[in-house]
C-alpha cells in the first residue's frame, strides 16, 4: 500500500518530510527494504531465530519468577 502524505494548511516542507519519515518507521519499510536487498545465509537466519527464542524464554522465566514473589 502506498504512503500518501498530504499537505495541510500552514505546514512546511520539513513538517511533511517528518510525517513521511514517521509513517515509514511505523510501517517498518526501511527494515523490509534492508531485508530484501541483501542476502542472508540460512545459517544466519537460524542463528537469529534461535537467539530470539532464547531471549523470549528468558523474559518468560523472569516474569514467572516475579509473579511468584508477588503472591506471597
CHARMM internal coordinates of N, CA and C (Angstrom, degrees):
IC EDIT
DIST 1 N 1 CA 1.4341
DIST 1 CA 1 C 1.5265
ANGL 1 N 1 CA 1 C 108.72
DIST 1 C 2 N 1.3150
ANGL 1 CA 1 C 2 N 118.45
DIHE 1 N 1 CA 1 C 2 N 131.10
DIST 2 N 2 CA 1.4535
ANGL 1 C 2 N 2 CA 120.93
DIHE 1 CA 1 C 2 N 2 CA -177.95
DIST 2 CA 2 C 1.5333
ANGL 2 N 2 CA 2 C 111.49
DIHE 1 C 2 N 2 CA 2 C -72.34
DIST 2 C 3 N 1.3043
ANGL 2 CA 2 C 3 N 114.62
DIHE 2 N 2 CA 2 C 3 N 151.44
DIST 3 N 3 CA 1.4589
ANGL 2 C 3 N 3 CA 120.37
DIHE 2 CA 2 C 3 N 3 CA 176.26
DIST 3 CA 3 C 1.5226
ANGL 3 N 3 CA 3 C 107.75
DIHE 2 C 3 N 3 CA 3 C -97.22
DIST 3 C 4 N 1.3175
ANGL 3 CA 3 C 4 N 116.10
DIHE 3 N 3 CA 3 C 4 N 122.12
DIST 4 N 4 CA 1.4584
ANGL 3 C 4 N 4 CA 121.24
DIHE 3 CA 3 C 4 N 4 CA -179.84
DIST 4 CA 4 C 1.5207
ANGL 4 N 4 CA 4 C 107.93
DIHE 3 C 4 N 4 CA 4 C -118.72
DIST 4 C 5 N 1.3218
ANGL 4 CA 4 C 5 N 115.86
DIHE 4 N 4 CA 4 C 5 N 126.36
DIST 5 N 5 CA 1.4543
ANGL 4 C 5 N 5 CA 121.61
DIHE 4 CA 4 C 5 N 5 CA 177.72
DIST 5 CA 5 C 1.5208
ANGL 5 N 5 CA 5 C 107.39
DIHE 4 C 5 N 5 CA 5 C -118.47
DIST 5 C 6 N 1.3198
ANGL 5 CA 5 C 6 N 115.91
DIHE 5 N 5 CA 5 C 6 N 118.38
DIST 6 N 6 CA 1.4620
ANGL 5 C 6 N 6 CA 120.39
DIHE 5 CA 5 C 6 N 6 CA -179.23
DIST 6 CA 6 C 1.5155
ANGL 6 N 6 CA 6 C 109.67
DIHE 5 C 6 N 6 CA 6 C -99.18
DIST 6 C 7 N 1.3149
ANGL 6 CA 6 C 7 N 114.66
DIHE 6 N 6 CA 6 C 7 N 144.99
DIST 7 N 7 CA 1.4567
ANGL 6 C 7 N 7 CA 121.00
DIHE 6 CA 6 C 7 N 7 CA -179.66
DIST 7 CA 7 C 1.5207
ANGL 7 N 7 CA 7 C 109.57
DIHE 6 C 7 N 7 CA 7 C -83.83
DIST 7 C 8 N 1.3208
ANGL 7 CA 7 C 8 N 115.57
DIHE 7 N 7 CA 7 C 8 N 126.14
DIST 8 N 8 CA 1.4559
ANGL 7 C 8 N 8 CA 121.12
DIHE 7 CA 7 C 8 N 8 CA 174.90
DIST 8 CA 8 C 1.5270
ANGL 8 N 8 CA 8 C 108.61
DIHE 7 C 8 N 8 CA 8 C -93.78
DIST 8 C 9 N 1.2889
ANGL 8 CA 8 C 9 N 115.42
DIHE 8 N 8 CA 8 C 9 N 164.45
DIST 9 N 9 CA 1.4621
ANGL 8 C 9 N 9 CA 120.05
DIHE 8 CA 8 C 9 N 9 CA -178.60
DIST 9 CA 9 C 1.5219
ANGL 9 N 9 CA 9 C 110.19
DIHE 8 C 9 N 9 CA 9 C -63.88
DIST 9 C 10 N 1.3299
ANGL 9 CA 9 C 10 N 116.18
DIHE 9 N 9 CA 9 C 10 N 129.77
DIST 10 N 10 CA 1.4581
ANGL 9 C 10 N 10 CA 121.21
DIHE 9 CA 9 C 10 N 10 CA 177.07
DIST 10 CA 10 C 1.5263
ANGL 10 N 10 CA 10 C 114.57
DIHE 9 C 10 N 10 CA 10 C 88.17
DIST 10 C 11 N 1.3132
ANGL 10 CA 10 C 11 N 118.89
DIHE 10 N 10 CA 10 C 11 N 5.60
DIST 11 N 11 CA 1.4605
ANGL 10 C 11 N 11 CA 121.08
DIHE 10 CA 10 C 11 N 11 CA 179.05
DIST 11 CA 11 C 1.5213
ANGL 11 N 11 CA 11 C 110.39
DIHE 10 C 11 N 11 CA 11 C -94.22
DIST 11 C 12 N 1.3169
ANGL 11 CA 11 C 12 N 114.91
DIHE 11 N 11 CA 11 C 12 N 141.44
DIST 12 N 12 CA 1.4579
ANGL 11 C 12 N 12 CA 119.56
DIHE 11 CA 11 C 12 N 12 CA 178.14
DIST 12 CA 12 C 1.5266
ANGL 12 N 12 CA 12 C 109.75
DIHE 11 C 12 N 12 CA 12 C -91.36
DIST 12 C 13 N 1.3137
ANGL 12 CA 12 C 13 N 115.52
DIHE 12 N 12 CA 12 C 13 N 173.81
DIST 13 N 13 CA 1.4654
ANGL 12 C 13 N 13 CA 120.15
DIHE 12 CA 12 C 13 N 13 CA 178.04
DIST 13 CA 13 C 1.5197
ANGL 13 N 13 CA 13 C 110.82
DIHE 12 C 13 N 13 CA 13 C -63.20
DIST 13 C 14 N 1.3279
ANGL 13 CA 13 C 14 N 116.21
DIHE 13 N 13 CA 13 C 14 N -36.72
DIST 14 N 14 CA 1.4672
ANGL 13 C 14 N 14 CA 120.14
DIHE 13 CA 13 C 14 N 14 CA 179.56
DIST 14 CA 14 C 1.5376
ANGL 14 N 14 CA 14 C 111.41
DIHE 13 C 14 N 14 CA 14 C -63.78
DIST 14 C 15 N 1.3395
ANGL 14 CA 14 C 15 N 116.28
DIHE 14 N 14 CA 14 C 15 N -38.05
DIST 15 N 15 CA 1.4702
ANGL 14 C 15 N 15 CA 119.52
DIHE 14 CA 14 C 15 N 15 CA 177.92
DIST 15 CA 15 C 1.5242
ANGL 15 N 15 CA 15 C 110.87
DIHE 14 C 15 N 15 CA 15 C -63.41
DIST 15 C 16 N 1.3119
ANGL 15 CA 15 C 16 N 116.36
DIHE 15 N 15 CA 15 C 16 N -41.61
DIST 16 N 16 CA 1.4614
ANGL 15 C 16 N 16 CA 120.95
DIHE 15 CA 15 C 16 N 16 CA -179.34
DIST 16 CA 16 C 1.5299
ANGL 16 N 16 CA 16 C 110.52
DIHE 15 C 16 N 16 CA 16 C -66.31
DIST 16 C 17 N 1.3224
ANGL 16 CA 16 C 17 N 116.47
DIHE 16 N 16 CA 16 C 17 N -42.13
DIST 17 N 17 CA 1.4647
ANGL 16 C 17 N 17 CA 120.43
DIHE 16 CA 16 C 17 N 17 CA 178.01
DIST 17 CA 17 C 1.5300
ANGL 17 N 17 CA 17 C 110.06
DIHE 16 C 17 N 17 CA 17 C -63.02
DIST 17 C 18 N 1.3364
ANGL 17 CA 17 C 18 N 116.61
DIHE 17 N 17 CA 17 C 18 N -39.74
DIST 18 N 18 CA 1.4651
ANGL 17 C 18 N 18 CA 120.53
DIHE 17 CA 17 C 18 N 18 CA 177.21
DIST 18 CA 18 C 1.5157
ANGL 18 N 18 CA 18 C 112.22
DIHE 17 C 18 N 18 CA 18 C -62.34
DIST 18 C 19 N 1.3346
ANGL 18 CA 18 C 19 N 116.78
DIHE 18 N 18 CA 18 C 19 N -42.06
DIST 19 N 19 CA 1.4656
ANGL 18 C 19 N 19 CA 120.75
DIHE 18 CA 18 C 19 N 19 CA 176.85
DIST 19 CA 19 C 1.5258
ANGL 19 N 19 CA 19 C 110.36
DIHE 18 C 19 N 19 CA 19 C -60.26
DIST 19 C 20 N 1.3306
ANGL 19 CA 19 C 20 N 115.98
DIHE 19 N 19 CA 19 C 20 N -44.92
DIST 20 N 20 CA 1.4628
ANGL 19 C 20 N 20 CA 120.97
DIHE 19 CA 19 C 20 N 20 CA -179.68
DIST 20 CA 20 C 1.5211
ANGL 20 N 20 CA 20 C 111.21
DIHE 19 C 20 N 20 CA 20 C -61.38
DIST 20 C 21 N 1.3284
ANGL 20 CA 20 C 21 N 116.16
DIHE 20 N 20 CA 20 C 21 N -44.36
DIST 21 N 21 CA 1.4677
ANGL 20 C 21 N 21 CA 120.46
DIHE 20 CA 20 C 21 N 21 CA 179.19
DIST 21 CA 21 C 1.5273
ANGL 21 N 21 CA 21 C 111.09
DIHE 20 C 21 N 21 CA 21 C -60.74
DIST 21 C 22 N 1.3506
ANGL 21 CA 21 C 22 N 116.79
DIHE 21 N 21 CA 21 C 22 N -44.69
DIST 22 N 22 CA 1.4507
ANGL 21 C 22 N 22 CA 120.71
DIHE 21 CA 21 C 22 N 22 CA -179.89
DIST 22 CA 22 C 1.5321
ANGL 22 N 22 CA 22 C 111.63
DIHE 21 C 22 N 22 CA 22 C -61.96
DIST 22 C 23 N 1.3176
ANGL 22 CA 22 C 23 N 115.77
DIHE 22 N 22 CA 22 C 23 N -42.36
DIST 23 N 23 CA 1.4633
ANGL 22 C 23 N 23 CA 119.49
DIHE 22 CA 22 C 23 N 23 CA 178.33
DIST 23 CA 23 C 1.5250
ANGL 23 N 23 CA 23 C 111.05
DIHE 22 C 23 N 23 CA 23 C -63.35
DIST 23 C 24 N 1.3338
ANGL 23 CA 23 C 24 N 116.70
DIHE 23 N 23 CA 23 C 24 N -40.71
DIST 24 N 24 CA 1.4697
ANGL 23 C 24 N 24 CA 120.19
DIHE 23 CA 23 C 24 N 24 CA 178.19
DIST 24 CA 24 C 1.5219
ANGL 24 N 24 CA 24 C 110.98
DIHE 23 C 24 N 24 CA 24 C -63.71
DIST 24 C 25 N 1.3270
ANGL 24 CA 24 C 25 N 117.33
DIHE 24 N 24 CA 24 C 25 N -39.64
DIST 25 N 25 CA 1.4605
ANGL 24 C 25 N 25 CA 120.66
DIHE 24 CA 24 C 25 N 25 CA 178.79
DIST 25 CA 25 C 1.5256
ANGL 25 N 25 CA 25 C 110.83
DIHE 24 C 25 N 25 CA 25 C -66.71
DIST 25 C 26 N 1.3370
ANGL 25 CA 25 C 26 N 116.86
DIHE 25 N 25 CA 25 C 26 N -40.95
DIST 26 N 26 CA 1.4592
ANGL 25 C 26 N 26 CA 120.35
DIHE 25 CA 25 C 26 N 26 CA -179.82
DIST 26 CA 26 C 1.5252
ANGL 26 N 26 CA 26 C 111.45
DIHE 25 C 26 N 26 CA 26 C -64.07
DIST 26 C 27 N 1.3070
ANGL 26 CA 26 C 27 N 116.74
DIHE 26 N 26 CA 26 C 27 N -37.12
DIST 27 N 27 CA 1.4617
ANGL 26 C 27 N 27 CA 120.98
DIHE 26 CA 26 C 27 N 27 CA -177.48
DIST 27 CA 27 C 1.5292
ANGL 27 N 27 CA 27 C 112.70
DIHE 26 C 27 N 27 CA 27 C -86.99
DIST 27 C 28 N 1.3239
ANGL 27 CA 27 C 28 N 118.40
DIHE 27 N 27 CA 27 C 28 N -3.91
DIST 28 N 28 CA 1.4757
ANGL 27 C 28 N 28 CA 123.76
DIHE 27 CA 27 C 28 N 28 CA -178.50
DIST 28 CA 28 C 1.5251
ANGL 28 N 28 CA 28 C 112.10
DIHE 27 C 28 N 28 CA 28 C 57.76
DIST 28 C 29 N 1.3002
ANGL 28 CA 28 C 29 N 116.67
DIHE 28 N 28 CA 28 C 29 N 39.53
DIST 29 N 29 CA 1.4620
ANGL 28 C 29 N 29 CA 121.49
DIHE 28 CA 28 C 29 N 29 CA -178.05
DIST 29 CA 29 C 1.5229
ANGL 29 N 29 CA 29 C 110.89
DIHE 28 C 29 N 29 CA 29 C -69.47
DIST 29 C 30 N 1.3239
ANGL 29 CA 29 C 30 N 117.29
DIHE 29 N 29 CA 29 C 30 N -43.03
DIST 30 N 30 CA 1.4664
ANGL 29 C 30 N 30 CA 119.65
DIHE 29 CA 29 C 30 N 30 CA -177.63
DIST 30 CA 30 C 1.5317
ANGL 30 N 30 CA 30 C 110.65
DIHE 29 C 30 N 30 CA 30 C -64.32
DIST 30 C 31 N 1.3306
ANGL 30 CA 30 C 31 N 115.94
DIHE 30 N 30 CA 30 C 31 N -37.96
DIST 31 N 31 CA 1.4682
ANGL 30 C 31 N 31 CA 119.46
DIHE 30 CA 30 C 31 N 31 CA 178.72
DIST 31 CA 31 C 1.5227
ANGL 31 N 31 CA 31 C 110.79
DIHE 30 C 31 N 31 CA 31 C -65.67
DIST 31 C 32 N 1.3196
ANGL 31 CA 31 C 32 N 116.57
DIHE 31 N 31 CA 31 C 32 N -40.91
DIST 32 N 32 CA 1.4643
ANGL 31 C 32 N 32 CA 121.14
DIHE 31 CA 31 C 32 N 32 CA 179.42
DIST 32 CA 32 C 1.5241
ANGL 32 N 32 CA 32 C 111.04
DIHE 31 C 32 N 32 CA 32 C -64.94
DIST 32 C 33 N 1.3269
ANGL 32 CA 32 C 33 N 117.23
DIHE 32 N 32 CA 32 C 33 N -40.87
DIST 33 N 33 CA 1.4658
ANGL 32 C 33 N 33 CA 120.95
DIHE 32 CA 32 C 33 N 33 CA 177.93
DIST 33 CA 33 C 1.5142
ANGL 33 N 33 CA 33 C 110.26
DIHE 32 C 33 N 33 CA 33 C -63.57
DIST 33 C 34 N 1.3139
ANGL 33 CA 33 C 34 N 116.08
DIHE 33 N 33 CA 33 C 34 N -42.06
DIST 34 N 34 CA 1.4684
ANGL 33 C 34 N 34 CA 120.61
DIHE 33 CA 33 C 34 N 34 CA 179.49
DIST 34 CA 34 C 1.5282
ANGL 34 N 34 CA 34 C 110.65
DIHE 33 C 34 N 34 CA 34 C -62.13
DIST 34 C 35 N 1.3343
ANGL 34 CA 34 C 35 N 116.11
DIHE 34 N 34 CA 34 C 35 N -40.76
DIST 35 N 35 CA 1.4623
ANGL 34 C 35 N 35 CA 119.70
DIHE 34 CA 34 C 35 N 35 CA 179.18
DIST 35 CA 35 C 1.5257
ANGL 35 N 35 CA 35 C 111.63
DIHE 34 C 35 N 35 CA 35 C -64.89
DIST 35 C 36 N 1.3266
ANGL 35 CA 35 C 36 N 116.27
DIHE 35 N 35 CA 35 C 36 N -41.21
DIST 36 N 36 CA 1.4564
ANGL 35 C 36 N 36 CA 120.38
DIHE 35 CA 35 C 36 N 36 CA -174.74
DIST 36 CA 36 C 1.5258
ANGL 36 N 36 CA 36 C 113.46
DIHE 35 C 36 N 36 CA 36 C -77.18
DIST 36 C 37 N 1.3314
ANGL 36 CA 36 C 37 N 117.96
DIHE 36 N 36 CA 36 C 37 N -25.26
DIST 37 N 37 CA 1.4630
ANGL 36 C 37 N 37 CA 120.00
DIHE 36 CA 36 C 37 N 37 CA -176.38
DIST 37 CA 37 C 1.5159
ANGL 37 N 37 CA 37 C 113.00
DIHE 36 C 37 N 37 CA 37 C -84.63
DIST 37 C 38 N 1.3286
ANGL 37 CA 37 C 38 N 117.38
DIHE 37 N 37 CA 37 C 38 N -23.40
DIST 38 N 38 CA 1.4566
ANGL 37 C 38 N 38 CA 118.51
DIHE 37 CA 37 C 38 N 38 CA -178.00
DIST 38 CA 38 C 1.5181
ANGL 38 N 38 CA 38 C 110.78
DIHE 37 C 38 N 38 CA 38 C -115.95
DIST 38 C 39 N 1.3100
ANGL 38 CA 38 C 39 N 115.70
DIHE 38 N 38 CA 38 C 39 N 147.51
DIST 39 N 39 CA 1.4538
ANGL 38 C 39 N 39 CA 121.57
DIHE 38 CA 38 C 39 N 39 CA 179.11
DIST 39 CA 39 C 1.5197
ANGL 39 N 39 CA 39 C 109.22
DIHE 38 C 39 N 39 CA 39 C -86.58
DIST 39 C 40 N 1.3159
ANGL 39 CA 39 C 40 N 115.89
DIHE 39 N 39 CA 39 C 40 N 133.64
DIST 40 N 40 CA 1.4534
ANGL 39 C 40 N 40 CA 121.47
DIHE 39 CA 39 C 40 N 40 CA 176.68
DIST 40 CA 40 C 1.5264
ANGL 40 N 40 CA 40 C 107.49
DIHE 39 C 40 N 40 CA 40 C -116.87
DIST 40 C 41 N 1.3172
ANGL 40 CA 40 C 41 N 115.17
DIHE 40 N 40 CA 40 C 41 N 125.35
DIST 41 N 41 CA 1.4547
ANGL 40 C 41 N 41 CA 119.71
DIHE 40 CA 40 C 41 N 41 CA -179.24
DIST 41 CA 41 C 1.5249
ANGL 41 N 41 CA 41 C 110.08
DIHE 40 C 41 N 41 CA 41 C -63.43
DIST 41 C 42 N 1.3285
ANGL 41 CA 41 C 42 N 116.53
DIHE 41 N 41 CA 41 C 42 N 147.01
DIST 42 N 42 CA 1.4656
ANGL 41 C 42 N 42 CA 119.68
DIHE 41 CA 41 C 42 N 42 CA 179.70
DIST 42 CA 42 C 1.5272
ANGL 42 N 42 CA 42 C 113.25
DIHE 41 C 42 N 42 CA 42 C -57.28
DIST 42 C 43 N 1.3172
ANGL 42 CA 42 C 43 N 117.19
DIHE 42 N 42 CA 42 C 43 N -34.91
DIST 43 N 43 CA 1.4648
ANGL 42 C 43 N 43 CA 119.38
DIHE 42 CA 42 C 43 N 43 CA 179.41
DIST 43 CA 43 C 1.5291
ANGL 43 N 43 CA 43 C 110.94
DIHE 42 C 43 N 43 CA 43 C -66.93
DIST 43 C 44 N 1.3379
ANGL 43 CA 43 C 44 N 116.78
DIHE 43 N 43 CA 43 C 44 N -34.47
DIST 44 N 44 CA 1.4667
ANGL 43 C 44 N 44 CA 119.97
DIHE 43 CA 43 C 44 N 44 CA 177.49
DIST 44 CA 44 C 1.5241
ANGL 44 N 44 CA 44 C 110.64
DIHE 43 C 44 N 44 CA 44 C -69.26
DIST 44 C 45 N 1.3356
ANGL 44 CA 44 C 45 N 117.11
DIHE 44 N 44 CA 44 C 45 N -36.42
DIST 45 N 45 CA 1.4647
ANGL 44 C 45 N 45 CA 120.60
DIHE 44 CA 44 C 45 N 45 CA 176.59
DIST 45 CA 45 C 1.5185
ANGL 45 N 45 CA 45 C 110.50
DIHE 44 C 45 N 45 CA 45 C -62.89
DIST 45 C 46 N 1.3338
ANGL 45 CA 45 C 46 N 115.77
DIHE 45 N 45 CA 45 C 46 N -45.02
DIST 46 N 46 CA 1.4668
ANGL 45 C 46 N 46 CA 119.79
DIHE 45 CA 45 C 46 N 46 CA 179.87
DIST 46 CA 46 C 1.5199
ANGL 46 N 46 CA 46 C 110.66
DIHE 45 C 46 N 46 CA 46 C -62.71
DIST 46 C 47 N 1.3365
ANGL 46 CA 46 C 47 N 116.59
DIHE 46 N 46 CA 46 C 47 N -41.85
DIST 47 N 47 CA 1.4594
ANGL 46 C 47 N 47 CA 120.93
DIHE 46 CA 46 C 47 N 47 CA -179.70
DIST 47 CA 47 C 1.5246
ANGL 47 N 47 CA 47 C 110.24
DIHE 46 C 47 N 47 CA 47 C -62.21
DIST 47 C 48 N 1.3239
ANGL 47 CA 47 C 48 N 117.52
DIHE 47 N 47 CA 47 C 48 N -43.90
DIST 48 N 48 CA 1.4612
ANGL 47 C 48 N 48 CA 121.65
DIHE 47 CA 47 C 48 N 48 CA -179.53
DIST 48 CA 48 C 1.5272
ANGL 48 N 48 CA 48 C 110.63
DIHE 47 C 48 N 48 CA 48 C -64.62
DIST 48 C 49 N 1.3241
ANGL 48 CA 48 C 49 N 116.49
DIHE 48 N 48 CA 48 C 49 N -42.33
DIST 49 N 49 CA 1.4588
ANGL 48 C 49 N 49 CA 120.55
DIHE 48 CA 48 C 49 N 49 CA 179.42
DIST 49 CA 49 C 1.5238
ANGL 49 N 49 CA 49 C 110.97
DIHE 48 C 49 N 49 CA 49 C -63.65
DIST 49 C 50 N 1.3293
ANGL 49 CA 49 C 50 N 115.85
DIHE 49 N 49 CA 49 C 50 N -41.81
DIST 50 N 50 CA 1.4638
ANGL 49 C 50 N 50 CA 120.45
DIHE 49 CA 49 C 50 N 50 CA 179.21
DIST 50 CA 50 C 1.5304
ANGL 50 N 50 CA 50 C 110.52
DIHE 49 C 50 N 50 CA 50 C -63.57
DIST 50 C 51 N 1.3168
ANGL 50 CA 50 C 51 N 116.02
DIHE 50 N 50 CA 50 C 51 N -39.42
DIST 51 N 51 CA 1.4584
ANGL 50 C 51 N 51 CA 121.13
DIHE 50 CA 50 C 51 N 51 CA 179.22
DIST 51 CA 51 C 1.5320
ANGL 51 N 51 CA 51 C 110.91
DIHE 50 C 51 N 51 CA 51 C -62.59
DIST 51 C 52 N 1.3307
ANGL 51 CA 51 C 52 N 116.65
DIHE 51 N 51 CA 51 C 52 N -41.05
DIST 52 N 52 CA 1.4588
ANGL 51 C 52 N 52 CA 121.44
DIHE 51 CA 51 C 52 N 52 CA 178.77
DIST 52 CA 52 C 1.5238
ANGL 52 N 52 CA 52 C 110.49
DIHE 51 C 52 N 52 CA 52 C -65.58
DIST 52 C 53 N 1.3340
ANGL 52 CA 52 C 53 N 116.85
DIHE 52 N 52 CA 52 C 53 N -41.96
DIST 53 N 53 CA 1.4573
ANGL 52 C 53 N 53 CA 120.61
DIHE 52 CA 52 C 53 N 53 CA -179.62
DIST 53 CA 53 C 1.5256
ANGL 53 N 53 CA 53 C 110.68
DIHE 52 C 53 N 53 CA 53 C -63.44
DIST 53 C 54 N 1.3210
ANGL 53 CA 53 C 54 N 116.95
DIHE 53 N 53 CA 53 C 54 N -42.68
DIST 54 N 54 CA 1.4674
ANGL 53 C 54 N 54 CA 121.10
DIHE 53 CA 53 C 54 N 54 CA 178.84
DIST 54 CA 54 C 1.5278
ANGL 54 N 54 CA 54 C 110.10
DIHE 53 C 54 N 54 CA 54 C -63.50
DIST 54 C 55 N 1.3111
ANGL 54 CA 54 C 55 N 117.48
DIHE 54 N 54 CA 54 C 55 N -41.25
DIST 55 N 55 CA 1.4634
ANGL 54 C 55 N 55 CA 121.82
DIHE 54 CA 54 C 55 N 55 CA -179.53
DIST 55 CA 55 C 1.5272
ANGL 55 N 55 CA 55 C 110.48
DIHE 54 C 55 N 55 CA 55 C -63.94
DIST 55 C 56 N 1.3475
ANGL 55 CA 55 C 56 N 117.20
DIHE 55 N 55 CA 55 C 56 N -44.59
DIST 56 N 56 CA 1.4667
ANGL 55 C 56 N 56 CA 120.61
DIHE 55 CA 55 C 56 N 56 CA 179.43
DIST 56 CA 56 C 1.5168
ANGL 56 N 56 CA 56 C 110.92
DIHE 55 C 56 N 56 CA 56 C -62.77
DIST 56 C 57 N 1.3316
ANGL 56 CA 56 C 57 N 116.26
DIHE 56 N 56 CA 56 C 57 N -41.88
DIST 57 N 57 CA 1.4546
ANGL 56 C 57 N 57 CA 120.58
DIHE 56 CA 56 C 57 N 57 CA 179.92
DIST 57 CA 57 C 1.5269
ANGL 57 N 57 CA 57 C 110.73
DIHE 56 C 57 N 57 CA 57 C -62.39
DIST 57 C 58 N 1.3124
ANGL 57 CA 57 C 58 N 115.78
DIHE 57 N 57 CA 57 C 58 N -40.68
DIST 58 N 58 CA 1.4666
ANGL 57 C 58 N 58 CA 121.23
DIHE 57 CA 57 C 58 N 58 CA 178.44
DIST 58 CA 58 C 1.5273
ANGL 58 N 58 CA 58 C 110.59
DIHE 57 C 58 N 58 CA 58 C -62.22
DIST 58 C 59 N 1.3389
ANGL 58 CA 58 C 59 N 116.29
DIHE 58 N 58 CA 58 C 59 N -43.53
DIST 59 N 59 CA 1.4582
ANGL 58 C 59 N 59 CA 120.81
DIHE 58 CA 58 C 59 N 59 CA 179.33
DIST 59 CA 59 C 1.5238
ANGL 59 N 59 CA 59 C 111.10
DIHE 58 C 59 N 59 CA 59 C -65.10
DIST 59 C 60 N 1.3269
ANGL 59 CA 59 C 60 N 116.66
DIHE 59 N 59 CA 59 C 60 N -40.42
DIST 60 N 60 CA 1.4659
ANGL 59 C 60 N 60 CA 120.18
DIHE 59 CA 59 C 60 N 60 CA 179.86
DIST 60 CA 60 C 1.5246
ANGL 60 N 60 CA 60 C 110.84
DIHE 59 C 60 N 60 CA 60 C -64.58
DIST 60 C 61 N 1.3313
ANGL 60 CA 60 C 61 N 116.05
DIHE 60 N 60 CA 60 C 61 N -42.67
DIST 61 N 61 CA 1.4700
ANGL 60 C 61 N 61 CA 119.21
DIHE 60 CA 60 C 61 N 61 CA 178.68
DIST 61 CA 61 C 1.5184
ANGL 61 N 61 CA 61 C 111.01
DIHE 60 C 61 N 61 CA 61 C -62.38
DIST 61 C 62 N 1.3235
ANGL 61 CA 61 C 62 N 115.99
DIHE 61 N 61 CA 61 C 62 N -42.36
DIST 62 N 62 CA 1.4564
ANGL 61 C 62 N 62 CA 120.57
DIHE 61 CA 61 C 62 N 62 CA -179.47
DIST 62 CA 62 C 1.5337
ANGL 62 N 62 CA 62 C 110.28
DIHE 61 C 62 N 62 CA 62 C -63.48
DIST 62 C 63 N 1.3217
ANGL 62 CA 62 C 63 N 117.38
DIHE 62 N 62 CA 62 C 63 N -42.49
DIST 63 N 63 CA 1.4581
ANGL 62 C 63 N 63 CA 121.38
DIHE 62 CA 62 C 63 N 63 CA 179.30
DIST 63 CA 63 C 1.5215
ANGL 63 N 63 CA 63 C 111.03
DIHE 62 C 63 N 63 CA 63 C -66.51
DIST 63 C 64 N 1.3325
ANGL 63 CA 63 C 64 N 116.37
DIHE 63 N 63 CA 63 C 64 N -39.63
DIST 64 N 64 CA 1.4542
ANGL 63 C 64 N 64 CA 120.84
DIHE 63 CA 63 C 64 N 64 CA -179.89
DIST 64 CA 64 C 1.5229
ANGL 64 N 64 CA 64 C 110.75
DIHE 63 C 64 N 64 CA 64 C -64.67
DIST 64 C 65 N 1.3230
ANGL 64 CA 64 C 65 N 116.55
DIHE 64 N 64 CA 64 C 65 N -43.11
DIST 65 N 65 CA 1.4610
ANGL 64 C 65 N 65 CA 119.67
DIHE 64 CA 64 C 65 N 65 CA -179.13
DIST 65 CA 65 C 1.5248
ANGL 65 N 65 CA 65 C 111.33
DIHE 64 C 65 N 65 CA 65 C -68.40
DIST 65 C 66 N 1.3133
ANGL 65 CA 65 C 66 N 118.09
DIHE 65 N 65 CA 65 C 66 N -33.04
DIST 66 N 66 CA 1.4680
ANGL 65 C 66 N 66 CA 119.87
DIHE 65 CA 65 C 66 N 66 CA 179.22
DIST 66 CA 66 C 1.5236
ANGL 66 N 66 CA 66 C 110.38
DIHE 65 C 66 N 66 CA 66 C -71.26
DIST 66 C 67 N 1.3260
ANGL 66 CA 66 C 67 N 117.99
DIHE 66 N 66 CA 66 C 67 N -30.87
DIST 67 N 67 CA 1.4586
ANGL 66 C 67 N 67 CA 121.46
DIHE 66 CA 66 C 67 N 67 CA 177.60
DIST 67 CA 67 C 1.5226
ANGL 67 N 67 CA 67 C 110.95
DIHE 66 C 67 N 67 CA 67 C -67.06
DIST 67 C 68 N 1.3321
ANGL 67 CA 67 C 68 N 116.53
DIHE 67 N 67 CA 67 C 68 N -35.94
DIST 68 N 68 CA 1.4705
ANGL 67 C 68 N 68 CA 119.95
DIHE 67 CA 67 C 68 N 68 CA 179.75
DIST 68 CA 68 C 1.5250
ANGL 68 N 68 CA 68 C 111.10
DIHE 67 C 68 N 68 CA 68 C -63.83
DIST 68 C 69 N 1.3194
ANGL 68 CA 68 C 69 N 117.95
DIHE 68 N 68 CA 68 C 69 N -40.19
DIST 69 N 69 CA 1.4523
ANGL 68 C 69 N 69 CA 121.50
DIHE 68 CA 68 C 69 N 69 CA -178.39
DIST 69 CA 69 C 1.5186
ANGL 69 N 69 CA 69 C 111.46
DIHE 68 C 69 N 69 CA 69 C -70.36
DIST 69 C 70 N 1.3289
ANGL 69 CA 69 C 70 N 116.97
DIHE 69 N 69 CA 69 C 70 N -31.36
DIST 70 N 70 CA 1.4633
ANGL 69 C 70 N 70 CA 120.27
DIHE 69 CA 69 C 70 N 70 CA -179.71
DIST 70 CA 70 C 1.5258
ANGL 70 N 70 CA 70 C 111.23
DIHE 69 C 70 N 70 CA 70 C -70.90
DIST 70 C 71 N 1.3127
ANGL 70 CA 70 C 71 N 117.44
DIHE 70 N 70 CA 70 C 71 N -30.01
DIST 71 N 71 CA 1.4583
ANGL 70 C 71 N 71 CA 121.85
DIHE 70 CA 70 C 71 N 71 CA -176.04
DIST 71 CA 71 C 1.5326
ANGL 71 N 71 CA 71 C 112.43
DIHE 70 C 71 N 71 CA 71 C -72.12
DIST 71 C 72 N 1.2917
ANGL 71 CA 71 C 72 N 116.61
DIHE 71 N 71 CA 71 C 72 N -25.68
DIST 72 N 72 CA 1.4800
ANGL 71 C 72 N 72 CA 120.42
DIHE 71 CA 71 C 72 N 72 CA -177.14
DIST 72 CA 72 C 1.4758
ANGL 72 N 72 CA 72 C 112.91
DIHE 71 C 72 N 72 CA 72 C -73.60
END
COOR INIT
IC SEED 1 N 1 CA 1 C
IC BUILD
